[in-house]
Amino acid sequence: KFVKDSALGGMTEVALGKLAAEKGSSYAFKQFGQRMVSDHSKANAQLKQAADKSNIEVPVALDSKPRSRVDKLAKLSGPAFDKAYLKDQVKDHERDVDDFKSEAQNGSDPNVKLFAMQTLPTLQQHLTAVKTLKKETK
C-alpha cells in the first residue's frame, strides 16, 4: 500500500508541479512548482528501484482520484489557482511526512523502508517551503 500510495502521490506532485510552474502567479510559485517536478521525479525513480529490488509492482499512471486533483487545479488560474494549490500542497505534504515517518520506523520491507528514510527529509523541506510560500502569499 505504501509503495502504491507513494508512486501515485509522486506522479501527482510532478503533474501539479508542472501546473504551478506554468500557472503560478509569482516567480516563487513557479520555482516551487519546478522543485516539486525535479524532487518528485527523482523520488519516483528511487521508489521504482527500491520496489523492483523487492519485486513490488509500482503503478505507472494516475488513477481516478489523483487525476481529479490535477484536473480540478488545471481549470483554475491566477490567485484562485495559487490558493487551491497551496492548500493542496500543505495538506498533501503533511500526510506524506506522516506516512513516510511511519514507513521509515515500521516498514516491513527493508528496501522500501530505506527509501522512506532517505526521502523523508526532502518531504519535510517541501512542507516547510510550502508553508512559507503560503504565509508570503497572504
C-alpha positions in Angstrom: 0.0 0.0 0.0 2.8 2.4 0.9 4.5 1.8 -2.5 1.3 2.3 -4.4 0.3 5.5 -2.5 3.9 6.9 -2.8 4.0 6.3 -6.5 0.6 7.8 -7.2 1.5 10.7 -4.8 4.8 11.3 -6.5 3.3 11.3 -10.0 0.6 13.7 -8.8 3.2 16.0 -7.4 5.0 16.1 -10.7 1.8 16.9 -12.6 0.8 19.6 -10.1 4.3 21.0 -10.0 4.2 21.4 -13.8 0.9 23.3 -13.4 2.4 25.5 -10.7 5.5 26.2 -12.8 3.2 27.2 -15.7 0.2 28.9 -13.9 1.8 30.2 -10.6 1.3 34.0 -10.3 4.8 34.7 -8.9 8.4 33.7 -9.5 8.4 31.9 -6.1 5.4 29.8 -7.1 6.9 28.8 -10.4 10.2 28.0 -8.6 8.4 25.9 -6.0 6.5 24.0 -8.8 9.7 23.3 -10.6 11.3 22.0 -7.4 8.3 19.6 -7.0 8.8 18.3 -10.5 12.5 17.8 -10.0 12.4 16.3 -6.5 9.4 14.1 -7.0 10.7 12.8 -10.4 13.9 11.8 -8.6 12.0 10.2 -5.7 9.7 8.3 -8.2 12.8 6.8 -9.8 14.3 5.8 -6.4 10.9 4.3 -5.3 10.8 2.2 -8.5 14.4 0.9 -7.9 13.5 0.0 -4.3 10.3 -1.7 -5.3 12.0 -3.6 -8.1 14.5 -5.0 -5.7 11.7 -6.3 -3.6 9.5 -7.4 -6.6 6.8 -5.0 -5.7 4.7 -3.6 -8.5 4.6 0.2 -8.9 1.7 2.0 -10.7 2.8 3.7 -13.9 -0.2 6.1 -14.4 -2.5 8.1 -12.2 -5.8 6.5 -11.2 -9.1 8.5 -11.0 -8.6 10.1 -7.5 -5.2 11.8 -8.1 -6.2 12.5 -11.7 -9.2 14.5 -10.5 -7.0 16.6 -8.2 -4.8 17.5 -11.2 -7.9 18.2 -13.4 -9.5 20.4 -10.8 -6.4 22.6 -10.4 -5.8 22.7 -14.1 -9.1 24.6 -14.6 -8.0 27.4 -12.2 -5.8 30.3 -12.8 -4.4 33.4 -11.0 -5.0 33.8 -7.3 -7.6 31.0 -7.3 -5.0 28.6 -8.6 -2.4 29.8 -6.1 -4.8 29.4 -3.2 -6.0 26.0 -4.2 -2.5 24.7 -5.0 -1.1 25.9 -1.7 -3.9 24.3 0.3 -3.5 21.1 -1.6 0.3 21.1 -1.1 0.2 21.8 2.7 -2.4 19.0 3.2 -0.6 16.6 0.9 2.9 17.1 2.4 1.6 16.9 6.0 0.1 13.5 5.1 3.2 12.4 3.2 5.5 13.3 6.1 3.4 11.2 8.5 3.2 8.3 6.1 7.0 8.3 5.3 7.8 8.6 9.1 5.6 5.6 9.8 7.1 3.6 7.0 10.7 4.5 7.9 10.0 3.4 11.5 7.7 0.4 11.0 8.1 -0.7 7.4 8.4 -4.4 6.8 10.4 -4.3 3.5 14.0 -3.2 4.0 14.3 -1.6 0.5 11.1 0.4 0.9 11.9 1.3 4.5 15.3 2.7 3.3 13.6 4.7 0.5 11.2 6.2 3.1 14.0 7.1 5.4 16.0 8.7 2.6 13.1 10.6 1.2 11.6 11.9 4.4 14.0 14.9 4.9 13.1 16.2 1.4 9.4 15.9 2.1 9.9 17.8 5.4 11.7 20.5 3.4 8.8 20.7 0.9 6.3 21.1 3.8 8.4 23.9 5.3 8.8 25.6 1.9 5.1 25.4 1.0 4.0 26.8 4.5 6.5 29.7 4.0 5.1 30.3 0.5 1.6 30.3 1.9 2.5 32.9 4.6 4.2 35.1 2.0 1.2 34.9 -0.3 -1.4 36.1 2.2 
